[in-house]
């Protein structure tokens, strides 16, 4: 009898596709949702890595130009009021307000320093929102995917026990497929959640580092303009 049971178990196909096809509709929907969430998360991860790499390279190139000693007005005229680079947009926001604060007689309108600071702060906030786009999706996938997978596992195990009760048989050939199908949902949940959590933490730190660089530049630039005003 034991040999017959083992032979039946060996004949069962335990490939991922077979486990998916044998699952109930509810468990299938859970698996599909988890696979879609994993693909979505990886798409965001790859896209953010590319964006952050470009942002760091652009900021380094702009810093080199900014501290080269060339006149700031010439640099602003070169990049224009609507540049493509993120660091350039922060600089442009400050320079635009700097020029707007000049009166026709060459003097400065009162409160220029505060307005320049606010202009650059708004520009930095816009860049921060764009840099952090998609990170909430990673956080959501990382926190919810294991529970969604667990839900699929609970439903799958319930169905497995129902099948055992209906067949009045608890041998391995009856129990193993249902349990394997149920555990696949948990596995997919972890497969989606673990990379999402890891890269959420990494990308959040990268984003904060880039934004901190913009804020440091803004403070330095505001100091330069303030020194010119005092002069």
GROMACS elastic network, one bead per residue, 0.5 to 0.9 nm:
[ bonds ]
;  ai    aj funct       b0    kb
    1     4     6  0.50676   500
    1     5     6  0.62709   500
    1     6     6  0.87202   500
    2     5     6  0.50914   500
    2     6     6  0.62389   500
    2     7     6  0.85846   500
    2   171     6  0.89446   500
    3     6     6  0.51656   500
    3     7     6  0.61529   500
    3     8     6  0.86845   500
    4     7     6  0.50583   500
    4     8     6  0.62688   500
    4     9     6  0.86902   500
    5     8     6  0.51115   500
    5     9     6  0.62138   500
    5    10     6  0.86615   500
    5   171     6  0.67959   500
    5   172     6  0.65445   500
    5   173     6  0.62812   500
    6     9     6  0.50129   500
    6    10     6  0.61539   500
    6    11     6  0.86943   500
    6   172     6  0.73687   500
    6   173     6  0.74688   500
    7    10     6  0.51492   500
    7    11     6  0.64250   500
    7   173     6  0.86877   500
    8    11     6  0.52160   500
    8    12     6  0.67972   500
    8   172     6  0.83678   500
    8   173     6  0.58251   500
    9    12     6  0.54074   500
    9    13     6  0.87221   500
    9   172     6  0.64323   500
    9   174     6  0.83000   500
    9   176     6  0.77959   500
    9   177     6  0.87328   500
   10    13     6  0.78257   500
   10   173     6  0.83958   500
   11   173     6  0.89376   500
   12   173     6  0.76939   500
   12   177     6  0.77514   500
   13    16     6  0.88844   500
   13    18     6  0.62506   500
   13    19     6  0.77812   500
   13   177     6  0.86854   500
   14    17     6  0.81856   500
   14    18     6  0.61727   500
   14    19     6  0.60274   500
   14   177     6  0.74158   500
   14   180     6  0.78171   500
   14   181     6  0.88058   500
   15    18     6  0.52243   500
   15    19     6  0.61650   500
   15    20     6  0.85998   500
   16    19     6  0.51122   500
   16    20     6  0.61459   500
   16    21     6  0.86448   500
   16   181     6  0.86568   500
   16   184     6  0.79759   500
   17    20     6  0.50531   500
   17    21     6  0.61372   500
   17    22     6  0.86478   500
   18    21     6  0.50579   500
   18    22     6  0.61414   500
   18    23     6  0.86050   500
   18   181     6  0.89647   500
   19    22     6  0.52965   500
   19    23     6  0.62886   500
   19   177     6  0.73990   500
   19   178     6  0.85473   500
   19   180     6  0.71743   500
   19   181     6  0.52093   500
   19   182     6  0.88652   500
   19   184     6  0.77502   500
   20    23     6  0.52815   500
   20    24     6  0.84791   500
   20    27     6  0.82824   500
   20    28     6  0.64252   500
   20    31     6  0.78969   500
   20   181     6  0.67783   500
   20   184     6  0.82162   500
   21    24     6  0.81002   500
   21    28     6  0.77942   500
   22    28     6  0.88867   500
   22   177     6  0.83122   500
   22   178     6  0.84168   500
   22   181     6  0.74876   500
   23    26     6  0.80636   500
   23    27     6  0.59665   500
   23    28     6  0.60239   500
   23   156     6  0.73675   500
   23   178     6  0.77639   500
   23   181     6  0.60530   500
   23   182     6  0.78884   500
   24    27     6  0.53813   500
   24    28     6  0.60935   500
   24    29     6  0.86840   500
   24   155     6  0.87853   500
   24   156     6  0.74535   500
   24   159     6  0.80797   500
   25    29     6  0.61700   500
   25    30     6  0.86562   500
   26    29     6  0.51974   500
   26    30     6  0.63468   500
   26    31     6  0.87594   500
   26   152     6  0.73041   500
   26   155     6  0.76280   500
   26   156     6  0.85359   500
   27    31     6  0.61895   500
   27    32     6  0.86045   500
   27   149     6  0.89213   500
   27   151     6  0.84886   500
   27   152     6  0.50629   500
   27   153     6  0.76450   500
   27   155     6  0.68894   500
   27   156     6  0.64691   500
   27   181     6  0.83484   500
   27   182     6  0.76100   500
   27   185     6  0.72074   500
   28    31     6  0.50720   500
   28    32     6  0.61135   500
   28    33     6  0.85261   500
   28   152     6  0.83374   500
   28   185     6  0.86239   500
   29    32     6  0.50825   500
   29    33     6  0.60662   500
   29    34     6  0.85726   500
   29   152     6  0.86992   500
   30    33     6  0.51271   500
   30    34     6  0.62006   500
   30    35     6  0.86844   500
   30   148     6  0.68857   500
   30   149     6  0.68707   500
   30   151     6  0.80705   500
   30   152     6  0.58867   500
   30   185     6  0.70791   500
   31    34     6  0.51110   500
   31    35     6  0.61664   500
   31    36     6  0.85347   500
   31   148     6  0.89593   500
   31   149     6  0.75327   500
   31   152     6  0.76442   500
   31   184     6  0.81329   500
   31   185     6  0.57972   500
   31   186     6  0.89962   500
   31   188     6  0.68125   500
   31   189     6  0.81404   500
   32    35     6  0.51848   500
   32    36     6  0.61019   500
   32    37     6  0.85415   500
   33    36     6  0.50982   500
   33    37     6  0.60765   500
   33    38     6  0.85832   500
   33   148     6  0.87843   500
   34    38     6  0.61007   500
   34    39     6  0.86236   500
   34   141     6  0.88289   500
   34   145     6  0.66870   500
   34   148     6  0.77201   500
   34   149     6  0.74164   500
   34   185     6  0.81721   500
   34   188     6  0.62313   500
   34   189     6  0.60048   500
   34   191     6  0.85631   500
   34   192     6  0.65471   500
   35    38     6  0.50497   500
   35    39     6  0.62382   500
   35    40     6  0.85666   500
   35   188     6  0.69697   500
   35   189     6  0.83661   500
   35   191     6  0.86931   500
   35   192     6  0.72038   500
   36    39     6  0.51517   500
   36    40     6  0.60793   500
   36    41     6  0.85196   500
   36   192     6  0.89898   500
   37    40     6  0.50073   500
   37    41     6  0.59962   500
   37    42     6  0.85617   500
   37   141     6  0.66736   500
   37   145     6  0.80236   500
   37   192     6  0.66676   500
   37   193     6  0.89490   500
   38    41     6  0.50789   500
   38    42     6  0.61676   500
   38    43     6  0.85513   500
   38   141     6  0.78538   500
   38   145     6  0.89350   500
   38   188     6  0.85728   500
   38   189     6  0.86278   500
   38   191     6  0.73782   500
   38   193     6  0.76668   500
   38   195     6  0.85411   500
   38   196     6  0.79864   500
   39    42     6  0.51803   500
   39    43     6  0.61403   500
   39    44     6  0.87233   500
   39   192     6  0.81999   500
   40    43     6  0.51034   500
   40    44     6  0.63712   500
   40    45     6  0.86693   500
   40   137     6  0.85512   500
   40   138     6  0.87963   500
   41    44     6  0.51824   500
   41    45     6  0.61330   500
   41    46     6  0.87170   500
   41   134     6  0.86117   500
   41   137     6  0.71241   500
   41   138     6  0.58505   500
   41   141     6  0.73213   500
   41   192     6  0.76746   500
   41   193     6  0.89813   500
   41   195     6  0.82240   500
   41   196     6  0.62640   500
   42    46     6  0.61118   500
   42    47     6  0.84202   500
   42   138     6  0.89042   500
   42   192     6  0.88702   500
   42   195     6  0.80524   500
   42   196     6  0.77402   500
   43    46     6  0.53853   500
   43    47     6  0.61102   500
   43    48     6  0.85488   500
   44    47     6  0.50891   500
   44    48     6  0.59307   500
   44    49     6  0.84608   500
   44   133     6  0.88701   500
   44   134     6  0.62235   500
   44   135     6  0.78031   500
   44   137     6  0.83016   500
   44   138     6  0.78058   500
   45    48     6  0.52800   500
   45    49     6  0.61779   500
   45    50     6  0.87293   500
   45   134     6  0.85456   500
   45   135     6  0.85436   500
   45   138     6  0.81862   500
   45   196     6  0.80387   500
   45   199     6  0.68161   500
   45   200     6  0.81913   500
   45   203     6  0.80441   500
   46    49     6  0.52007   500
   46    50     6  0.63654   500
   46    51     6  0.87052   500
   47    50     6  0.52342   500
   47    51     6  0.61877   500
   47    52     6  0.86604   500
   48    52     6  0.59434   500
   48    53     6  0.83671   500
   48   131     6  0.76874   500
   48   132     6  0.84146   500
   48   133     6  0.84290   500
   48   134     6  0.81359   500
   48   135     6  0.86947   500
   48   203     6  0.74210   500
   49    52     6  0.52636   500
   49    53     6  0.60902   500
   49    54     6  0.86065   500
   49   203     6  0.75751   500
   50    53     6  0.52178   500
   50    54     6  0.62428   500
   50    55     6  0.86268   500
   51    54     6  0.51993   500
   51    55     6  0.61041   500
   51    56     6  0.87096   500
   51   131     6  0.76697   500
   52    56     6  0.61311   500
   52    57     6  0.85404   500
   52   131     6  0.75240   500
   52   203     6  0.84455   500
   52   206     6  0.73585   500
   52   207     6  0.72797   500
   52   210     6  0.79381   500
   53    56     6  0.53022   500
   53    57     6  0.62730   500
   53    58     6  0.86293   500
   54    57     6  0.51349   500
   54    58     6  0.60355   500
   54    59     6  0.85138   500
   55    58     6  0.51219   500
   55    59     6  0.60360   500
   55    60     6  0.85617   500
   55    85     6  0.76850   500
   55    86     6  0.68554   500
   55    87     6  0.81135   500
   55   131     6  0.89541   500
   55   210     6  0.76347   500
   56    59     6  0.51328   500
   56    60     6  0.61553   500
   56    61     6  0.86258   500
   56   210     6  0.69239   500
   57    60     6  0.52161   500
   57    61     6  0.62340   500
   57    62     6  0.86369   500
   58    61     6  0.51399   500
   58    62     6  0.60879   500
   58    63     6  0.85465   500
   58    85     6  0.63757   500
   58    86     6  0.74782   500
   58    87     6  0.72066   500
   58    88     6  0.85482   500
   59    62     6  0.51038   500
   59    63     6  0.60373   500
   59    64     6  0.86104   500
   59    85     6  0.78470   500
   59    86     6  0.73632   500
   59    87     6  0.54983   500
   59    88     6  0.79701   500
   59   210     6  0.85605   500
   59   213     6  0.83530   500
   59   214     6  0.83459   500
   60    63     6  0.51653   500
   60    64     6  0.63456   500
   60    65     6  0.88524   500
   61    64     6  0.52563   500
   61    65     6  0.65268   500
   61    66     6  0.87625   500
   62    65     6  0.50635   500
   62    66     6  0.59881   500
   62    67     6  0.85658   500
   62    85     6  0.84864   500
   62    87     6  0.68467   500
   62    88     6  0.68668   500
   63    67     6  0.60401   500
   63    68     6  0.82915   500
   63    87     6  0.83866   500
   63   217     6  0.85382   500
   64    67     6  0.54827   500
   64    68     6  0.59888   500
   65    68     6  0.51238   500
   65    69     6  0.80159   500
   65    70     6  0.78124   500
   65    75     6  0.79923   500
   66    69     6  0.70936   500
   66    70     6  0.73648   500
   66    71     6  0.87633   500
   66    72     6  0.74917   500
   66    75     6  0.75355   500
   67    70     6  0.76097   500
   68    71     6  0.89916   500
   69    72     6  0.84606   500
   70    73     6  0.86662   500
   70    74     6  0.71621   500
   70    75     6  0.71321   500
   71    74     6  0.53163   500
   71    75     6  0.64684   500
   71    76     6  0.88019   500
   72    75     6  0.50013   500
   72    76     6  0.61124   500
   72    77     6  0.85470   500
   72    95     6  0.83964   500
   73    76     6  0.50641   500
   73    77     6  0.61118   500
   73    78     6  0.85298   500
   73    95     6  0.79812   500
   74    77     6  0.50703   500
   74    78     6  0.61515   500
   74    79     6  0.88464   500
   75    78     6  0.50211   500
   75    79     6  0.63679   500
   75    80     6  0.84267   500
   76    79     6  0.53438   500
   76    80     6  0.57233   500
   76    81     6  0.73787   500
   76    88     6  0.87972   500
   76    91     6  0.80629   500
   76    92     6  0.66324   500
   76    95     6  0.70820   500
   76    96     6  0.88275   500
   77    80     6  0.52315   500
   77    81     6  0.79196   500
   79    82     6  0.76568   500
   79    83     6  0.57646   500
   79    84     6  0.86297   500
   79    88     6  0.74440   500
   79    92     6  0.81260   500
   80    83     6  0.59111   500
   80    92     6  0.74376   500
   81    89     6  0.78702   500
   81    92     6  0.57614   500
   81    93     6  0.77254   500
   81    95     6  0.85179   500
   81    96     6  0.71254   500
   82    88     6  0.85863   500
   82    89     6  0.67979   500
   82    92     6  0.73325   500
   82    93     6  0.89481   500
   83    86     6  0.79520   500
   83    88     6  0.61033   500
   83    89     6  0.58535   500
   83    92     6  0.76091   500
   84    87     6  0.89995   500
   84    88     6  0.72461   500
   84    89     6  0.71991   500
   85    88     6  0.50333   500
   85    89     6  0.61789   500
   85    90     6  0.88803   500
   86    89     6  0.51261   500
   86    90     6  0.65891   500
   86    91     6  0.88274   500
   86   123     6  0.88546   500
   86   124     6  0.85404   500
   86   127     6  0.66678   500
   86   214     6  0.86952   500
   87    90     6  0.52038   500
   87    91     6  0.63608   500
   87    92     6  0.85649   500
   87   124     6  0.86546   500
   87   127     6  0.88674   500
   87   213     6  0.89790   500
   87   214     6  0.65344   500
   87   217     6  0.85341   500
   88    91     6  0.50340   500
   88    92     6  0.59108   500
   88    93     6  0.85454   500
   89    93     6  0.60699   500
   89    94     6  0.86828   500
   89   120     6  0.86546   500
   89   123     6  0.69120   500
   89   124     6  0.85513   500
   89   127     6  0.87476   500
   90    93     6  0.52562   500
   90    94     6  0.66086   500
   90    95     6  0.88516   500
   90   119     6  0.83108   500
   90   120     6  0.54819   500
   90   121     6  0.81200   500
   90   122     6  0.86177   500
   90   123     6  0.54047   500
   90   124     6  0.62483   500
   90   127     6  0.85382   500
   90   214     6  0.74205   500
   90   217     6  0.87519   500
   90   218     6  0.74285   500
   91    94     6  0.52977   500
   91    95     6  0.62574   500
   91    96     6  0.86631   500
   91   120     6  0.72479   500
   91   123     6  0.88378   500
   91   217     6  0.85070   500
   91   218     6  0.75731   500
   91   221     6  0.79126   500
   92    95     6  0.50223   500
   92    96     6  0.59684   500
   92    97     6  0.85750   500
   92   120     6  0.83953   500
   93    96     6  0.53011   500
   93    97     6  0.64308   500
   93    98     6  0.86011   500
   93   116     6  0.77497   500
   93   119     6  0.57574   500
   93   120     6  0.55781   500
   93   122     6  0.85699   500
   93   123     6  0.66055   500
   94    97     6  0.53528   500
   94    98     6  0.60766   500
   94    99     6  0.87701   500
   94   115     6  0.86274   500
   94   116     6  0.51911   500
   94   117     6  0.72040   500
   94   118     6  0.86166   500
   94   119     6  0.60041   500
   94   120     6  0.54493   500
   94   123     6  0.88759   500
   94   218     6  0.82995   500
   94   221     6  0.81997   500
   94   222     6  0.80504   500
   95    99     6  0.61726   500
   95   100     6  0.85023   500
   95   116     6  0.78273   500
   96    99     6  0.53032   500
   96   100     6  0.61912   500
   96   101     6  0.86449   500
   96   116     6  0.84795   500
   96   119     6  0.87710   500
   97   101     6  0.60692   500
   97   102     6  0.89696   500
   97   112     6  0.78074   500
   97   115     6  0.69898   500
   97   116     6  0.55710   500
   97   119     6  0.69768   500
   98   101     6  0.52622   500
   98   102     6  0.70246   500
   98   108     6  0.89163   500
   98   112     6  0.70671   500
   98   113     6  0.83055   500
   98   115     6  0.85102   500
   98   116     6  0.64069   500
   98   225     6  0.81476   500
   99   102     6  0.55648   500
   99   103     6  0.89316   500
  100   103     6  0.78973   500
  100   109     6  0.87154   500
  100   112     6  0.89718   500
  101   107     6  0.84904   500
  101   108     6  0.56366   500
  101   109     6  0.52313   500
  101   110     6  0.80731   500
  101   111     6  0.86075   500
  101   112     6  0.58857   500
  101   115     6  0.86557   500
  101   116     6  0.88553   500
  102   105     6  0.80225   500
  102   106     6  0.59734   500
  102   107     6  0.57720   500
  102   109     6  0.61490   500
  102   112     6  0.87114   500
  103   106     6  0.53118   500
  103   107     6  0.52300   500
  103   108     6  0.56960   500
  103   109     6  0.63717   500
  104   107     6  0.73202   500
  105   108     6  0.87801   500
  108   111     6  0.85669   500
  108   112     6  0.70397   500
  108   229     6  0.79306   500
  109   112     6  0.60669   500
  110   113     6  0.83759   500
  111   114     6  0.55495   500
  111   115     6  0.64293   500
  111   116     6  0.87932   500
  112   115     6  0.51724   500
  112   116     6  0.60979   500
  112   117     6  0.86064   500
  112   226     6  0.88840   500
  112   229     6  0.88283   500
  113   116     6  0.51794   500
  113   117     6  0.62252   500
  113   118     6  0.86929   500
  113   222     6  0.72050   500
  113   225     6  0.76292   500
  113   226     6  0.64102   500
  113   229     6  0.84061   500
  114   117     6  0.51271   500
  114   118     6  0.62239   500
  114   119     6  0.86312   500
  115   118     6  0.50783   500
  115   119     6  0.60904   500
  115   120     6  0.86707   500
  116   119     6  0.50831   500
  116   120     6  0.63073   500
  116   121     6  0.85474   500
  116   222     6  0.72841   500
  116   225     6  0.89087   500
  117   120     6  0.53278   500
  117   121     6  0.60874   500
  117   122     6  0.86774   500
  117   218     6  0.75350   500
  117   219     6  0.80837   500
  117   222     6  0.65989   500
  118   122     6  0.61276   500
  118   123     6  0.85801   500
  119   122     6  0.52623   500
  119   123     6  0.63444   500
  119   124     6  0.87206   500
  120   124     6  0.60794   500
  120   125     6  0.85288   500
  120   215     6  0.86194   500
  120   218     6  0.65512   500
  121   124     6  0.50458   500
  121   125     6  0.61302   500
  121   126     6  0.86775   500
  121   215     6  0.78382   500
  121   218     6  0.78547   500
  122   125     6  0.50446   500
  122   126     6  0.63039   500
  122   127     6  0.87239   500
  123   126     6  0.51879   500
  123   127     6  0.63406   500
  123   128     6  0.86337   500
  124   127     6  0.50643   500
  124   128     6  0.60450   500
  124   129     6  0.86375   500
  124   211     6  0.72162   500
  124   214     6  0.67005   500
  124   215     6  0.71989   500
  124   218     6  0.86662   500
  125   129     6  0.62074   500
  125   130     6  0.86585   500
  125   211     6  0.86923   500
  126   129     6  0.52159   500
  126   130     6  0.63638   500
  126   131     6  0.86673   500
  127   130     6  0.51098   500
  127   131     6  0.60345   500
  127   132     6  0.85588   500
  127   211     6  0.78687   500
  128   131     6  0.50401   500
  128   132     6  0.60603   500
  128   133     6  0.84824   500
  128   207     6  0.76130   500
  128   208     6  0.83625   500
  128   210     6  0.87012   500
  128   211     6  0.63074   500
  129   132     6  0.52978   500
  129   133     6  0.61361   500
  130   133     6  0.52110   500
  130   134     6  0.89035   500
  131   134     6  0.85629   500
  131   135     6  0.88680   500
  131   207     6  0.63671   500
  131   210     6  0.88301   500
  131   211     6  0.85767   500
  132   135     6  0.56431   500
  132   136     6  0.80263   500
  132   203     6  0.84004   500
  132   204     6  0.73776   500
  132   207     6  0.66424   500
  132   208     6  0.89702   500
  133   136     6  0.73648   500
  133   137     6  0.86118   500
  134   137     6  0.52509   500
  134   138     6  0.67867   500
  134   139     6  0.89883   500
  135   138     6  0.50843   500
  135   139     6  0.63398   500
  135   140     6  0.86410   500
  135   200     6  0.62411   500
  135   203     6  0.77244   500
  135   204     6  0.73735   500
  136   140     6  0.60712   500
  136   141     6  0.85571   500
  136   200     6  0.83685   500
  137   140     6  0.50216   500
  137   141     6  0.60956   500
  137   142     6  0.84235   500
  137   196     6  0.86640   500
  138   141     6  0.51481   500
  138   142     6  0.59474   500
  138   143     6  0.85331   500
  138   193     6  0.83784   500
  138   195     6  0.87923   500
  138   196     6  0.50489   500
  138   197     6  0.67744   500
  138   199     6  0.78327   500
  138   200     6  0.57951   500
  139   142     6  0.50965   500
  139   143     6  0.61432   500
  139   144     6  0.84779   500
  139   193     6  0.88502   500
  139   196     6  0.68225   500
  139   197     6  0.64762   500
  139   200     6  0.63313   500
  139   201     6  0.88640   500
  140   143     6  0.53040   500
  140   144     6  0.58775   500
  140   145     6  0.79412   500
  140   193     6  0.89372   500
  140   196     6  0.85971   500
  141   144     6  0.53385   500
  141   145     6  0.53295   500
  141   146     6  0.85669   500
  141   192     6  0.70114   500
  141   193     6  0.58324   500
  141   196     6  0.63977   500
  141   197     6  0.79897   500
  142   145     6  0.59851   500
  142   146     6  0.76174   500
  142   189     6  0.89894   500
  142   190     6  0.85658   500
  142   192     6  0.71089   500
  142   194     6  0.64913   500
  142   195     6  0.77463   500
  142   196     6  0.50335   500
  142   198     6  0.85942   500
  142   200     6  0.83119   500
  143   146     6  0.69749   500
  143   147     6  0.78678   500
  143   193     6  0.68747   500
  143   196     6  0.87787   500
  143   197     6  0.77681   500
  144   147     6  0.54242   500
  144   148     6  0.62407   500
  144   149     6  0.86887   500
  144   189     6  0.84563   500
  144   193     6  0.76595   500
  145   148     6  0.50357   500
  145   149     6  0.60694   500
  145   150     6  0.84693   500
  145   186     6  0.87692   500
  145   188     6  0.82917   500
  145   190     6  0.68610   500
  145   191     6  0.86708   500
  145   192     6  0.64013   500
  145   193     6  0.55133   500
  146   149     6  0.50517   500
  146   150     6  0.60385   500
  146   151     6  0.85967   500
  146   185     6  0.89947   500
  146   186     6  0.65947   500
  146   187     6  0.84870   500
  146   188     6  0.82674   500
  146   190     6  0.55398   500
  146   191     6  0.87612   500
  146   192     6  0.80680   500
  146   193     6  0.64399   500
  147   151     6  0.61044   500
  147   152     6  0.86379   500
  147   186     6  0.82369   500
  147   189     6  0.74208   500
  148   151     6  0.50473   500
  148   152     6  0.64453   500
  148   153     6  0.87230   500
  148   185     6  0.81768   500
  148   186     6  0.79613   500
  148   189     6  0.66401   500
  149   152     6  0.50890   500
  149   153     6  0.62403   500
  149   154     6  0.87143   500
  149   182     6  0.89181   500
  149   183     6  0.84593   500
  149   184     6  0.82470   500
  149   187     6  0.72341   500
  149   188     6  0.66029   500
  149   190     6  0.75819   500
  150   154     6  0.61277   500
  150   155     6  0.85922   500
  150   182     6  0.86891   500
  150   183     6  0.83600   500
  150   185     6  0.68939   500
  150   186     6  0.53073   500
  150   189     6  0.75613   500
  151   154     6  0.51522   500
  151   155     6  0.62703   500
  151   156     6  0.85346   500
  151   185     6  0.81617   500
  151   186     6  0.82146   500
  152   155     6  0.51781   500
  152   156     6  0.60169   500
  152   157     6  0.85834   500
  152   182     6  0.64648   500
  152   183     6  0.82762   500
  152   184     6  0.86420   500
  152   185     6  0.54831   500
  152   186     6  0.71395   500
  153   157     6  0.60463   500
  153   158     6  0.84617   500
  153   179     6  0.82977   500
  153   181     6  0.78340   500
  153   183     6  0.55428   500
  153   184     6  0.74900   500
  153   185     6  0.56192   500
  153   186     6  0.60120   500
  154   157     6  0.52305   500
  154   158     6  0.61364   500
  154   159     6  0.86431   500
  154   182     6  0.70441   500
  154   183     6  0.88857   500
  155   158     6  0.50993   500
  155   159     6  0.62555   500
  155   160     6  0.86404   500
  155   182     6  0.73198   500
  156   159     6  0.51178   500
  156   160     6  0.61627   500
  156   161     6  0.87599   500
  156   178     6  0.65762   500
  156   179     6  0.70711   500
  156   180     6  0.88474   500
  156   181     6  0.66205   500
  156   183     6  0.79715   500
  156   185     6  0.84969   500
  157   161     6  0.62090   500
  157   162     6  0.85084   500
  157   178     6  0.65704   500
  157   179     6  0.59316   500
  157   181     6  0.83845   500
  157   182     6  0.57341   500
  157   183     6  0.84165   500
  158   161     6  0.52576   500
  158   162     6  0.62020   500
  158   163     6  0.86631   500
  158   182     6  0.89698   500
  159   163     6  0.61540   500
  159   164     6  0.86137   500
  159   178     6  0.73275   500
  159   182     6  0.89247   500
  160   163     6  0.51097   500
  160   164     6  0.62455   500
  160   165     6  0.86921   500
  160   174     6  0.83205   500
  160   175     6  0.67445   500
  160   176     6  0.88054   500
  160   177     6  0.81581   500
  160   179     6  0.65664   500
  160   182     6  0.83456   500
  161   165     6  0.61465   500
  161   166     6  0.85610   500
  161   175     6  0.79843   500
  161   178     6  0.82404   500
  162   165     6  0.50890   500
  162   166     6  0.61710   500
  162   167     6  0.86698   500
  163   166     6  0.50570   500
  163   167     6  0.61375   500
  163   168     6  0.82876   500
  163   169     6  0.87591   500
  163   174     6  0.79765   500
  163   175     6  0.85414   500
  163   178     6  0.84597   500
  164   167     6  0.52837   500
  164   168     6  0.57169   500
  164   169     6  0.56499   500
  164   170     6  0.60771   500
  164   171     6  0.89472   500
  164   174     6  0.67922   500
  164   175     6  0.69820   500
  165   168     6  0.50411   500
  165   169     6  0.72049   500
  165   170     6  0.84866   500
  166   169     6  0.80964   500
  167   170     6  0.83473   500
  167   174     6  0.84785   500
  169   174     6  0.69295   500
  169   175     6  0.85096   500
  170   173     6  0.81695   500
  170   174     6  0.62709   500
  170   175     6  0.62017   500
  171   174     6  0.56510   500
  171   175     6  0.63441   500
  171   176     6  0.84843   500
  172   175     6  0.51465   500
  172   176     6  0.55102   500
  172   177     6  0.85061   500
  173   176     6  0.59137   500
  173   177     6  0.71586   500
  174   177     6  0.66224   500
  174   178     6  0.74785   500
  175   178     6  0.58270   500
  175   179     6  0.63655   500
  175   180     6  0.87055   500
  176   179     6  0.52990   500
  176   180     6  0.59783   500
  176   181     6  0.85687   500
  177   180     6  0.51267   500
  177   181     6  0.61239   500
  177   182     6  0.85999   500
  178   181     6  0.51881   500
  178   182     6  0.62125   500
  178   183     6  0.87013   500
  179   182     6  0.50794   500
  179   183     6  0.61592   500
  179   184     6  0.86027   500
  180   183     6  0.51915   500
  180   184     6  0.61793   500
  181   184     6  0.52180   500
  181   185     6  0.70996   500
  182   185     6  0.57103   500
  182   186     6  0.72933   500
  183   186     6  0.51732   500
  183   187     6  0.62884   500
  183   188     6  0.87389   500
  184   188     6  0.61809   500
  184   189     6  0.85679   500
  185   188     6  0.51750   500
  185   189     6  0.62114   500
  185   190     6  0.87614   500
  186   190     6  0.63058   500
  186   191     6  0.85345   500
  187   190     6  0.52273   500
  187   191     6  0.60642   500
  187   192     6  0.86896   500
  188   192     6  0.62058   500
  188   193     6  0.85441   500
  189   192     6  0.52791   500
  189   193     6  0.60851   500
  189   194     6  0.85959   500
  190   194     6  0.57721   500
  190   195     6  0.86804   500
  191   194     6  0.59706   500
  191   195     6  0.71949   500
  191   196     6  0.89620   500
  192   195     6  0.64191   500
  192   196     6  0.65401   500
  193   196     6  0.51122   500
  193   197     6  0.61226   500
  193   198     6  0.86349   500
  194   197     6  0.53554   500
  194   198     6  0.62456   500
  194   199     6  0.86471   500
  195   198     6  0.51119   500
  195   199     6  0.59525   500
  195   200     6  0.81769   500
  196   199     6  0.54473   500
  196   200     6  0.58047   500
  196   201     6  0.86209   500
  197   200     6  0.50610   500
  197   201     6  0.63390   500
  197   202     6  0.87077   500
  198   201     6  0.55235   500
  198   202     6  0.64216   500
  198   203     6  0.86910   500
  199   203     6  0.56920   500
  199   204     6  0.80854   500
  200   203     6  0.52711   500
  200   204     6  0.58501   500
  200   205     6  0.84671   500
  201   204     6  0.52240   500
  201   205     6  0.62535   500
  201   206     6  0.86973   500
  202   205     6  0.52339   500
  202   206     6  0.62326   500
  202   207     6  0.86410   500
  203   207     6  0.59740   500
  203   208     6  0.84751   500
  204   207     6  0.50810   500
  204   208     6  0.61351   500
  204   209     6  0.85643   500
  205   208     6  0.51243   500
  205   209     6  0.61612   500
  205   210     6  0.87242   500
  206   209     6  0.50927   500
  206   210     6  0.62919   500
  206   211     6  0.86619   500
  207   210     6  0.51856   500
  207   211     6  0.61484   500
  207   212     6  0.84754   500
  208   211     6  0.51140   500
  208   212     6  0.59480   500
  208   213     6  0.85705   500
  209   212     6  0.50712   500
  209   213     6  0.63362   500
  209   214     6  0.89125   500
  210   213     6  0.51047   500
  210   214     6  0.65831   500
  210   215     6  0.88585   500
  211   214     6  0.50598   500
  211   215     6  0.62730   500
  211   216     6  0.86317   500
  212   216     6  0.60976   500
  212   217     6  0.85519   500
  213   216     6  0.50914   500
  213   217     6  0.61718   500
  213   218     6  0.85349   500
  214   217     6  0.50827   500
  214   218     6  0.60698   500
  214   219     6  0.86995   500
  215   219     6  0.62801   500
  215   220     6  0.86786   500
  216   219     6  0.52034   500
  216   220     6  0.62926   500
  216   221     6  0.85907   500
  217   220     6  0.50775   500
  217   221     6  0.59556   500
  217   222     6  0.84052   500
  218   221     6  0.50992   500
  218   222     6  0.59766   500
  218   223     6  0.84903   500
  219   222     6  0.51113   500
  219   223     6  0.61544   500
  219   224     6  0.87421   500
  220   223     6  0.50633   500
  220   224     6  0.63728   500
  220   225     6  0.88194   500
  221   224     6  0.51082   500
  221   225     6  0.63220   500
  221   226     6  0.85387   500
  222   225     6  0.51420   500
  222   226     6  0.59654   500
  222   227     6  0.84833   500
  223   226     6  0.50071   500
  223   227     6  0.60815   500
  223   228     6  0.86497   500
  224   227     6  0.51322   500
  224   228     6  0.63907   500
  224   229     6  0.87747   500
  225   228     6  0.50263   500
  225   229     6  0.62350   500
  225   230     6  0.86867   500
  226   230     6  0.61892   500
  226   231     6  0.84827   500
  227   230     6  0.51399   500
  227   231     6  0.61093   500
